Protein backbone atom coordinates (compact mmCIF):
# COMPACT_ATOMS: atom_id res chain seq x y z
CA UNK A 1 0.00 0.00 0.00
CA UNK A 2 2.79 2.40 0.87
CA UNK A 3 4.48 1.66 -2.42
CA UNK A 4 1.28 2.37 -4.34
CA UNK A 5 0.59 5.56 -2.43
CA UNK A 6 4.20 6.70 -2.74
CA UNK A 7 4.14 6.20 -6.52
CA UNK A 8 1.14 8.47 -7.09
CA UNK A 9 3.09 11.77 -7.12
CA UNK A 10 5.51 10.29 -9.64
CA UNK A 11 2.64 9.07 -11.81
CA UNK A 12 0.96 12.48 -11.57
CA UNK A 13 4.12 14.22 -12.71
CA UNK A 14 4.50 11.76 -15.58
CA UNK A 15 0.95 12.47 -16.72
CA UNK A 16 1.47 16.23 -16.49
CA UNK A 17 4.71 16.05 -18.47
CA UNK A 18 3.09 13.88 -21.14
CA UNK A 19 0.17 16.29 -21.46
CA UNK A 20 2.55 19.25 -21.65
CA UNK A 21 4.54 17.58 -24.43
CA UNK A 22 1.39 16.78 -26.38
CA UNK A 23 0.08 20.33 -26.03
CA UNK A 24 3.43 21.75 -27.09
CA UNK A 25 3.65 19.43 -30.09
CA UNK A 26 0.16 20.55 -31.14
CA UNK A 27 0.63 24.27 -30.45
CA UNK A 28 4.04 24.94 -32.01
CA UNK A 29 3.03 24.08 -35.62
CA UNK A 30 -0.13 26.18 -35.24
CA UNK A 31 1.91 29.11 -33.98
CA UNK A 32 4.29 28.65 -36.91
CA UNK A 33 1.44 28.82 -39.42
CA UNK A 34 0.04 31.93 -37.75
CA UNK A 35 3.38 33.78 -37.76
CA UNK A 36 4.20 32.73 -41.33
CA UNK A 37 0.82 33.89 -42.59
CA UNK A 38 1.71 37.49 -41.70
CA UNK A 39 5.29 37.45 -43.03
CA UNK A 40 6.55 39.17 -46.15
CA UNK A 41 6.62 37.07 -49.32
CA UNK A 42 10.37 37.40 -49.83
CA UNK A 43 11.34 36.70 -46.22
CA UNK A 44 9.20 33.62 -45.75
CA UNK A 45 11.15 31.66 -48.38
CA UNK A 46 14.61 32.41 -46.96
CA UNK A 47 14.16 31.88 -43.22
CA UNK A 48 12.03 29.89 -40.79
CA UNK A 49 9.10 31.33 -38.86
CA UNK A 50 11.08 31.15 -35.60
CA UNK A 51 13.36 33.87 -36.99
CA UNK A 52 10.46 36.10 -38.00
CA UNK A 53 11.28 38.76 -35.39
CA UNK A 54 15.00 38.82 -36.23
CA UNK A 55 16.76 40.43 -39.20
CA UNK A 56 16.82 37.99 -42.12
CA UNK A 57 19.73 37.43 -44.47
CA UNK A 58 18.99 37.47 -48.18
CA UNK A 59 21.21 37.08 -51.22
CA UNK A 60 20.21 39.41 -54.02
CA UNK A 61 21.57 40.23 -57.42
CA UNK A 62 21.33 43.95 -58.08
CA UNK A 63 22.13 45.77 -61.28
CA UNK A 64 23.68 49.21 -61.16
CA UNK A 65 22.47 52.11 -63.26
CA UNK A 66 23.50 52.18 -66.94
CA UNK A 67 27.16 53.19 -67.40
CA UNK A 68 26.27 56.02 -69.78
CA UNK A 69 24.76 57.86 -66.79
CA UNK A 70 28.20 58.27 -65.17
CA UNK A 71 29.55 61.78 -64.59
CA UNK A 72 33.16 62.98 -64.68
CA UNK A 73 34.85 63.64 -61.34
CA UNK A 74 38.60 64.37 -60.95
CA UNK A 75 39.52 62.71 -64.21
CA UNK A 76 37.42 59.56 -63.70
CA UNK A 77 33.85 58.77 -64.59
CA UNK A 78 31.74 58.02 -61.52
CA UNK A 79 28.35 56.33 -61.21
CA UNK A 80 26.37 56.51 -57.97
CA UNK A 81 23.17 54.82 -56.73
CA UNK A 82 21.55 52.53 -54.17
CA UNK A 83 20.94 48.83 -54.63
CA UNK A 84 17.78 48.80 -52.50
CA UNK A 85 14.69 49.89 -54.36
CA UNK A 86 12.83 50.89 -51.20
CA UNK A 87 15.92 52.08 -49.36
CA UNK A 88 15.46 49.43 -46.63
CA UNK A 89 18.21 46.95 -45.94
CA UNK A 90 21.71 46.53 -44.62
CA UNK A 91 24.60 45.12 -46.66
CA UNK A 92 26.76 42.57 -44.83
CA UNK A 93 28.89 41.54 -47.83
CA UNK A 94 29.08 42.02 -51.59
CA UNK A 95 30.92 40.73 -54.62
CA UNK A 96 31.31 41.38 -58.35
CA UNK A 97 31.57 37.73 -59.37
CA UNK A 98 28.98 34.99 -58.99
CA UNK A 99 31.76 32.64 -57.88
CA UNK A 100 32.64 34.95 -54.95
CA UNK A 101 29.45 36.80 -53.99
CA UNK A 102 30.65 37.60 -50.44
CA UNK A 103 34.26 38.49 -51.24
CA UNK A 104 34.16 42.07 -49.95
CA UNK A 105 32.89 43.76 -46.81
CA UNK A 106 30.85 46.99 -46.93
CA UNK A 107 33.16 49.93 -47.69
CA UNK A 108 35.86 47.80 -49.36
CA UNK A 109 37.02 48.72 -52.85
CA UNK A 110 36.59 45.97 -55.45
CA UNK A 111 38.51 46.31 -58.71
CA UNK A 112 37.32 44.55 -61.84
CA UNK A 113 39.38 43.35 -64.82
CA UNK A 114 38.34 46.40 -66.79
CA UNK A 115 39.79 48.75 -64.21
CA UNK A 116 36.51 49.76 -62.58
CA UNK A 117 36.59 50.34 -58.84
CA UNK A 118 33.35 49.43 -57.02
CA UNK A 119 32.46 50.34 -53.46
CA UNK A 120 29.24 49.35 -51.69
CA UNK A 121 28.35 50.90 -48.34
CA UNK A 122 26.36 49.23 -45.57
CA UNK A 123 23.24 51.26 -46.37
CA UNK A 124 23.31 50.09 -50.00
CA UNK A 125 24.92 53.15 -51.59
CA UNK A 126 27.35 52.16 -54.31
CA UNK A 127 30.00 54.05 -56.26
CA UNK A 128 31.48 52.75 -59.51
CA UNK A 129 34.54 54.57 -60.78
CA UNK A 130 35.55 54.09 -64.45
CA UNK A 131 39.08 54.94 -65.78
CA UNK A 132 37.52 56.32 -68.98
CA UNK A 133 34.13 57.34 -70.20
CA UNK A 134 31.95 54.18 -70.22
CA UNK A 135 29.47 53.29 -72.92
CA UNK A 136 26.45 51.02 -72.96
CA UNK A 137 23.09 50.77 -71.30
CA UNK A 138 23.60 47.59 -69.28
CA UNK A 139 24.61 48.15 -65.68
CA UNK A 140 27.16 46.25 -63.65
CA UNK A 141 25.86 43.25 -61.73
CA UNK A 142 26.40 43.38 -57.96
CA UNK A 143 26.02 40.32 -55.73
CA UNK A 144 24.89 41.47 -52.30
CA UNK A 145 24.17 39.73 -49.01
CA UNK A 146 21.58 41.85 -47.26
CA UNK A 147 20.24 41.93 -43.71
CA UNK A 148 16.62 43.06 -43.74
CA UNK A 149 14.40 44.06 -40.85
CA UNK A 150 11.37 41.85 -40.14
CA UNK A 151 8.41 42.62 -42.40
CA UNK A 152 4.78 41.74 -41.59
CA UNK A 153 1.73 42.34 -43.71
CA UNK A 154 -2.00 41.59 -43.90
CA UNK A 155 -1.86 41.47 -47.69
CA UNK A 156 -1.67 37.66 -47.55
CA UNK A 157 -5.12 37.46 -45.95
CA UNK A 158 -6.59 40.02 -48.33
CA UNK A 159 -5.32 37.94 -51.24
CA UNK A 160 -6.66 34.72 -49.77
CA UNK A 161 -10.10 35.97 -48.74
CA UNK A 162 -10.88 38.19 -51.70
CA UNK A 163 -8.71 37.06 -54.61
CA UNK A 164 -8.26 33.30 -54.27
CA UNK A 165 -11.89 32.27 -53.82
CA UNK A 166 -11.30 30.99 -50.30
CA UNK A 167 -14.06 33.17 -48.90
CA UNK A 168 -16.65 31.33 -51.00
CA UNK A 169 -15.16 27.97 -50.01
CA UNK A 170 -15.31 29.05 -46.35
CA UNK A 171 -19.07 29.62 -46.67
CA UNK A 172 -19.49 26.30 -48.49
CA UNK A 173 -17.67 24.46 -45.71
CA UNK A 174 -19.87 26.04 -43.06
CA UNK A 175 -22.93 25.10 -45.12
CA UNK A 176 -21.78 21.48 -45.12
CA UNK A 177 -20.40 21.24 -41.60
CA UNK A 178 -23.12 22.76 -39.43
CA UNK A 179 -26.03 20.57 -40.65
CA UNK A 180 -23.73 17.53 -40.87
CA UNK A 181 -22.93 18.03 -37.17
CA UNK A 182 -26.41 18.86 -35.88
CA UNK A 183 -28.40 16.18 -37.75
CA UNK A 184 -26.41 13.16 -36.45
CA UNK A 185 -26.61 14.51 -32.89
CA UNK A 186 -30.40 14.81 -33.05
CA UNK A 187 -30.88 11.33 -34.48
CA UNK A 188 -28.25 9.69 -32.26
CA UNK A 189 -29.66 11.21 -29.09
CA UNK A 190 -33.06 9.61 -29.64
CA UNK A 191 -31.48 6.29 -30.65
CA UNK A 192 -29.13 6.29 -27.65
CA UNK A 193 -31.97 6.86 -25.21
CA UNK A 194 -33.98 4.03 -26.76
CA UNK A 195 -31.02 1.62 -26.59
CA UNK A 196 -30.23 2.61 -23.01
CA UNK A 197 -33.62 2.78 -21.28
CA UNK A 198 -36.34 1.34 -23.50
CA UNK A 199 -37.11 -2.36 -23.74
CA UNK A 200 -37.92 -3.76 -27.20
CA UNK A 201 -37.14 -6.96 -29.13
CA UNK A 202 -33.74 -7.08 -30.81
CA UNK A 203 -32.21 -4.26 -28.79
CA UNK A 204 -28.98 -6.17 -28.04
CA UNK A 205 -28.62 -7.23 -31.69
CA UNK A 206 -29.16 -3.67 -32.86
CA UNK A 207 -26.53 -2.38 -30.44
CA UNK A 208 -24.05 -5.03 -31.58
CA UNK A 209 -24.69 -4.03 -35.20
CA UNK A 210 -23.97 -0.38 -34.41
CA UNK A 211 -20.73 -1.30 -32.65
CA UNK A 212 -19.75 -3.42 -35.64
CA UNK A 213 -20.33 -0.50 -38.01
CA UNK A 214 -17.64 1.47 -36.18
CA UNK A 215 -14.92 -0.61 -37.85
CA UNK A 216 -16.40 -0.58 -41.38
CA UNK A 217 -14.35 1.71 -43.69
CA UNK A 218 -16.53 4.42 -45.18
CA UNK A 219 -14.71 4.00 -48.52
CA UNK A 220 -16.65 0.76 -49.05
CA UNK A 221 -19.92 2.69 -49.20
CA UNK A 222 -18.90 5.65 -51.35
CA UNK A 223 -19.67 4.28 -54.82
CA UNK A 224 -22.91 2.39 -53.95
CA UNK A 225 -24.18 5.38 -51.99
CA UNK A 226 -23.36 7.79 -54.81
CA UNK A 227 -25.19 5.57 -57.30
CA UNK A 228 -28.22 5.53 -54.98
CA UNK A 229 -28.13 9.32 -54.63
CA UNK A 230 -27.92 9.77 -58.40
CA UNK A 231 -30.92 7.49 -58.87
CA UNK A 232 -33.08 9.44 -56.42
CA UNK A 233 -31.84 12.84 -57.59
CA UNK A 234 -29.76 14.09 -54.64
CA UNK A 235 -26.30 13.35 -56.04
CA UNK A 236 -23.78 16.23 -56.05
CA UNK A 237 -25.89 18.34 -53.72
CA UNK A 238 -25.81 19.62 -50.15
CA UNK A 239 -28.63 17.26 -49.18
CA UNK A 240 -26.59 14.32 -50.40
CA UNK A 241 -23.45 15.24 -48.47
CA UNK A 242 -25.49 16.01 -45.32
CA UNK A 243 -27.04 12.54 -45.49
CA UNK A 244 -23.66 10.93 -46.20
CA UNK A 245 -21.94 12.53 -43.21
CA UNK A 246 -24.96 11.71 -41.06
CA UNK A 247 -24.77 8.04 -42.00
CA UNK A 248 -21.02 7.85 -41.50
CA UNK A 249 -21.16 9.63 -38.14
CA UNK A 250 -24.16 7.91 -36.57
CA UNK A 251 -22.45 4.70 -35.31
CA UNK A 252 -19.91 6.61 -33.22
CA UNK A 253 -22.52 9.12 -32.08
CA UNK A 254 -24.95 6.45 -30.93
CA UNK A 255 -22.18 4.48 -29.22
CA UNK A 256 -20.86 7.48 -27.26
CA UNK A 257 -24.27 8.83 -26.28
CA UNK A 258 -25.66 5.43 -25.35
CA UNK A 259 -22.75 4.75 -22.96
CA UNK A 260 -23.25 8.14 -21.35
CA UNK A 261 -27.05 7.97 -21.07
CA UNK A 262 -26.91 4.41 -19.70
CA UNK A 263 -24.73 5.70 -16.86
CA UNK A 264 -27.24 8.31 -15.68
CA UNK A 265 -28.88 7.59 -12.29
CA UNK A 266 -31.72 5.12 -12.68
CA UNK A 267 -33.62 6.65 -9.76
CA UNK A 268 -34.25 9.89 -11.65
CA UNK A 269 -35.78 8.16 -14.65
CA UNK A 270 -37.86 5.73 -12.56
CA UNK A 271 -39.17 8.61 -10.45
CA UNK A 272 -40.23 10.46 -13.61
CA UNK A 273 -42.06 7.39 -14.87
CA UNK A 274 -43.83 6.98 -11.54
CA UNK A 275 -44.98 10.58 -11.86
CA UNK A 276 -46.50 9.74 -15.23
CA UNK A 277 -43.87 11.21 -17.58
CA UNK A 278 -43.72 9.73 -21.06
CA UNK A 279 -40.48 8.70 -22.75
CA UNK A 280 -40.53 11.89 -24.83
CA UNK A 281 -40.90 14.02 -21.70
CA UNK A 282 -38.14 12.12 -19.90
CA UNK A 283 -35.89 12.51 -22.92
CA UNK A 284 -36.56 16.22 -23.42
CA UNK A 285 -36.63 17.40 -19.81
CA UNK A 286 -34.15 15.05 -18.10
CA UNK A 287 -31.89 13.19 -20.54
CA UNK A 288 -30.96 16.04 -22.86
CA UNK A 289 -29.91 18.55 -20.14
CA UNK A 290 -27.88 15.89 -18.33
CA UNK A 291 -26.26 14.66 -21.56
CA UNK A 292 -24.84 17.98 -22.69
CA UNK A 293 -21.18 16.95 -22.02
CA UNK A 294 -21.60 13.87 -24.21
CA UNK A 295 -23.36 15.87 -26.92
CA UNK A 296 -20.53 18.43 -26.89
CA UNK A 297 -17.94 15.66 -27.08
CA UNK A 298 -19.44 14.19 -30.20
CA UNK A 299 -20.01 17.66 -31.66
CA UNK A 300 -16.25 18.27 -31.45
CA UNK A 301 -15.43 14.99 -33.17
CA UNK A 302 -18.03 15.37 -35.90
CA UNK A 303 -17.31 19.04 -36.56
CA UNK A 304 -13.55 18.47 -36.91
CA UNK A 305 -14.11 15.42 -39.11
CA UNK A 306 -16.51 17.15 -41.50
CA UNK A 307 -14.56 20.43 -41.58
CA UNK A 308 -11.32 18.67 -42.53
CA UNK A 309 -12.95 16.21 -44.92
CA UNK A 310 -11.92 16.12 -48.57
CA UNK A 311 -12.84 12.66 -49.83
CA UNK A 312 -16.56 12.72 -49.02
CA UNK A 313 -16.87 16.29 -50.30
CA UNK A 314 -15.25 15.36 -53.61
CA UNK A 315 -17.54 12.36 -54.07
CA UNK A 316 -20.88 13.79 -52.98
CA UNK A 317 -20.49 17.52 -53.70
CA UNK A 318 -18.03 17.87 -56.57
CA UNK A 319 -15.23 20.24 -57.50
CA UNK A 320 -17.00 23.10 -59.26
CA UNK A 321 -16.20 26.63 -58.14
CA UNK A 322 -19.62 27.22 -56.58
CA UNK A 323 -19.48 24.16 -54.29
CA UNK A 324 -15.75 23.70 -53.61
CA UNK A 325 -15.01 23.33 -49.87
CA UNK A 326 -11.98 24.62 -47.98
CA UNK A 327 -9.90 21.44 -48.23
CA UNK A 328 -10.51 21.28 -51.97
CA UNK A 329 -9.55 24.93 -52.38
CA UNK A 330 -6.32 24.40 -50.43
CA UNK A 331 -5.51 21.41 -52.60
CA UNK A 332 -5.86 23.58 -55.70
CA UNK A 333 -3.73 26.31 -54.16
CA UNK A 334 -1.07 23.76 -53.29
CA UNK A 335 -1.04 22.58 -56.88
CA UNK A 336 -1.07 25.96 -58.61
CA UNK A 337 0.65 28.12 -56.00
CA UNK A 338 3.03 25.60 -54.45
CA UNK A 339 5.84 28.17 -54.19
CA UNK A 340 3.71 30.92 -52.65
CA UNK A 341 4.16 29.93 -49.02
CA UNK A 342 2.60 33.15 -47.75
CA UNK A 343 -0.65 32.29 -49.58
CA UNK A 344 -0.63 28.70 -48.35
CA UNK A 345 0.02 29.57 -44.71
CA UNK A 346 -2.67 32.26 -44.67
CA UNK A 347 -5.11 29.83 -46.31
CA UNK A 348 -4.21 27.08 -43.84
CA UNK A 349 -4.78 29.33 -40.84
CA UNK A 350 -8.13 30.50 -42.18
CA UNK A 351 -9.03 26.81 -42.52
CA UNK A 352 -8.04 25.86 -38.97
CA UNK A 353 -9.18 28.93 -37.03
CA UNK A 354 -12.82 27.79 -36.83
CA UNK A 355 -12.00 24.26 -35.56
CA UNK A 356 -9.67 25.83 -33.00
CA UNK A 357 -12.47 28.09 -31.75
CA UNK A 358 -14.93 25.17 -31.58
CA UNK A 359 -12.43 22.97 -29.75
CA UNK A 360 -11.55 25.53 -27.09
CA UNK A 361 -15.20 26.44 -26.63
CA UNK A 362 -16.23 22.83 -25.94
CA UNK A 363 -13.03 21.12 -24.77
CA UNK A 364 -14.00 21.23 -21.08
CA UNK A 365 -16.87 18.86 -21.90
CA UNK A 366 -14.74 16.49 -23.96
CA UNK A 367 -13.20 14.36 -21.19
CA UNK A 368 -16.38 14.49 -19.10
CA UNK A 369 -18.44 13.30 -22.02
CA UNK A 370 -16.09 10.44 -22.82
CA UNK A 371 -15.43 9.20 -19.31
CA UNK A 372 -18.64 9.87 -17.37
CA UNK A 373 -20.57 6.65 -17.04
CA UNK A 374 -17.57 4.41 -17.66
CA UNK A 375 -17.17 3.88 -13.89
CA UNK A 376 -20.29 3.37 -11.81
CA UNK A 377 -20.62 3.48 -8.12
CA UNK A 378 -21.85 0.57 -6.10
N, C-alpha and C positions, 0 to 999 in steps of 0.2 A: 504493500500500500504506500509506504513511504517513497519507494522508487517511482511509483506511478505519479504520486502527487508532486514529487520533486522534478519530474520531467515535464510537467505542464508549462512552466515558464519558458523552457527551451523550445517546446513545440509551438507555443504562442509566438515567440520571436521568429521561428522558422516560417510560420504562416505569414506573419507581417512582412518579412523580407521577400517572400515569394510574391505576395500581392504587390509590393512596391516595385519589384522587377517587372512584373506583368504590366502594371500601369505605366511605368517608364517606357517599356518597349512599345506600348500602344500610343503614348503621347508624343514621343520624339518625332516619329515620321509625320504625324499630323502637324506639329509645330513647323517642321521643315517645309511642308507644302504651303502652309500659311505664309511664312516668311518669303519663300521663293515667289509666291504669287504677286507680291508687291515689288519685286526687284526689277531693275532695269534690264532690258533685253540683252544688252551686250555684256553685262556683268554676270548674269545668271549662267552663261555658258563657259565662263573662265574660272569660276570659283564656287565652292560649296556654300550652302545656305548658312552654315555655322560661321562663315566669315563675312556675312552680309553687313555687319556693323563695323567692319575694318576696311581700310583702303585695299583695293584689289589691284593686282598687277596684270597688265594687259600688253601684249606685243602688237604693235601697229606698224603698218607701212605707210608713211606719209610721203607726199610728193611736194617738193618746194615749188615756189612760183616759177613761171617760165623764165629762162635765163635772159631773154631780151628785155626784161623789166629791170635789169640791174642798172645801177647808177655809178658814175665814176667818183671815187674818193681816194685822194692821195696817190694817184697813178695806178690804182687797181679798180676793177669793177666789182661792186658790192651789191648783194641781193639780201634783203631782210624780210622776215615774216615770222609766223607762229604756226607750229604744226597742229595745234588744237583748234578745231573749228569753233568750239564754243568757249575757248579760253580756259577750260577747266581741266586740270591734270597736272601731274608732276613727273618729270623725266628722271628716271633712275639710271638709265644707260642708253647709249645710242651707237649706231654703226652705219657705215656706208656700203657694206657688203653683206649679202644674205648669208654668207658663210660665217661672218663674225658680227652678228647683230648687236652684241653688247660689248664691243671692243673698247668703247670710250665712255668716260664718265662725263656728267654734265659740266660744261665749261672747258673741256679739253678741245684741242685743235686737231682735227682729222684732215690729213692731206691725201688727195686722190692722185691717181696716175697722171691726170691732166694738169696737175698743178693747182687745183682748187683747194682752198682751205675752208673747212666747214666747222663751225662751232654751234653747239646746241646748249642752251641754258636750261636750268631746272624747270623754269616756268613755260618752256616750249619755244621760246624765242630762238630763232636760228639766224646765223650770218654766213653767207657763202661768198668768199672772196675769189675772184677770177684774175689771173695774171694779164689777160687781155680781154677785149670786149667780146662777150659770148654771143652766140647766135642760136636760134632755135626756139621752139615753143614748148618743149618737153622738159619739165623740171626734174631736178635731181631727186632720186629716191633716198629716203632716210628711214632707217630701221630703228624704231624707238621702243624702249620698254618704259611703260607709263604706270604710275601709281595714281589711281583715281579714287576720289572720295565716294562713300556709299551713295547709291542713288535708289530712291523708292518712288513708285508711281502707282496711280489707280487706273492708268490707261489700259492695263491688262484686263481688268474687270469690265471696263467700258467696251472693249473689243469683244470679250466673251459674251456679255449679256445682250449687246445690241448689234453686233456685226457677225457673230458666228452662229446665230440661230439657237444658242443654248437657252435663251429665255423661253422660247416656244417649247423646247424639249423639257424644261423645268415644269411648265404648266402641264404638259402631257403626262409627266411622271407623277405629279400630284393627282391628276385625274385617274390614273391607274391605281395608285397606292392606297389612297384613302378608302375607296369602296372595297378594294381587295383586302383591307385590314378589318374594316367594320363588319362586312357580311359574314366572314367565317366566325368571328366572335359571337355574333347574334345566334347563328345556327348552332355552334358548338356549345354555347351556354345551355340552351334548351336540351340538347342531346346529353350533355354531361349530367344534368340534373336527373333526367330520366334513367340513365344508367346507374346513377348513384343511389337514388331513393325511391324509384318506382319499380314495382314488381310486374313483370310481364314475361311471357314465354320467349325463350331464345335470347334472353338478356346476356348471359355469359358468352354464348356463341358470337353475338354481335360485338361484344367488347373484345373478344379474342381476334375477330376479323379486323377491327380498327387498329389494334396493336400490331397485327401482321402487316397492315398497309404502311406502317411507319418505315419499313425496310424496303418497300418497293420503289425502285428508281422511277422518277417522274418521266424520264426520257422514253420509257416503254409506252407511255400513254400519249405522247405528243402527236404522232401521225394519226392513230385511230380517232383521237379526240378532234383533231383538225378536220378530218374527213366528215365526222358527225356534224361539226359546226357549219361546214360548208353546205351540207345537205339541208340543214334547217335554217340557213340564212343568217347566221351570226358570226361567220368566219371573218377574220381581219377587222374586228370591231371591238369597242370598249366592253360591250356586254360579254363577248367571247372571252376576253382576257380576264375580266372580273370572275366569271364562272370557273375558268381554269385555275386561277390562283386560289379560289375558294375550295375547289376540290382537292388541290394539292396540299392546302394548309389545314384542312379539317381533321385528318387523323391526329396530328400533333396537338391541335387545339382541344379536341375532345379528350385526349389522353391526359393532358395537363389539368384541364378544368375538372374532369371527373375525379382525379386523385385529390384535388383540393376540396371539392364539394363533399366528397365522401368522408373527409376528415372533420367536417363541421360537427358541432355537438348535436347528438341525436335528440337530446331533451328539448331543444328549441323547436325542432321540426315536429316532434310528437305533440308538444304543447299546442302548437298552431293547429294541428289536425284535430285535437280534442276540442279546440275552440271553434271548429267548423270551417277553417280556412281550406280553400281548394288548392290543388297543386299549382295553379297559375298564381294565386295570391301568395303562396309560400315562396314561389320562385321570384316573383317581382318585389316583394316586400322584405324578404329575409335573405334568400340565397344571393341575389345580385349585390346588395350592399356589402355583404360579408365576403364576397368573392372578388372584390375589386383588385386586390394584389395579384391574384392569378390572372385576371383579365388583362391587367397592365403588363404582366410578364409575357403573355402570349402576344400582346399588341407590339411589344418591342421586337420579338422574334419575327413576326409576320411583316411588320413595317420595314425592317432592315432587309429581309429577304426580298420583298417585292421591289423596294427602292433600288437595290443593287442588281436586280435581275436583268439579264440580257437575252438568254435563250428563249424563255417563254414569251417575252415581248416580241422577239423576231418572228416566232412561229405564229402567234395568235393576233398580232397587231400589225406587223409589217415594218418596212423601212422607208416609207415615203416621208417627205418633209413635214407633212401636217401631223403625223402620228409618231414620229421618231422620239424615243424616250432618251433620258440623260445618258445611260450607258451606251446606247447606240450612237449618240452624238459624239461622245468622247472617243469611241472607236474610230469614227470617221476623222476626227481631229488628229488622232494618233497616226492615222494612215496618211493624211494629206499635210499635216503640219508637224510631223515628227521631230523636226529640229527646233520648233518654236516652243521651248520649254516654258517660257512665261505664259503662253496661252494654255498649255496643258496643265500647269500647276493651278492657275486661276480657275480653269474649268473643273479640275478635280476638287478644289476646295468648295466651289459652289455645289458640287454634287454631294459632298459629305457633310455640309454644314447642317442640313435638315436632320439627317440621322443622328448627328451629335446632339442637337437640341432635344430630339425625342428621347434619346437614351438618358441624358442627364435629367430630363423632366420626370422620367418614370423609373430610373434605376433603383430608387429606394424600395420599390415594390418587387423588383426582380427576384432577389433571394428569398424574400418572404413568400412570394407566389410559388416558387419552385420547391421550397422545403416545408412549408406549413402543411401539416397533414401527413407527412412522411413518418413522423414519430408520434404515437398516440399515448396518452396517459392511461394508467390502469383504472 
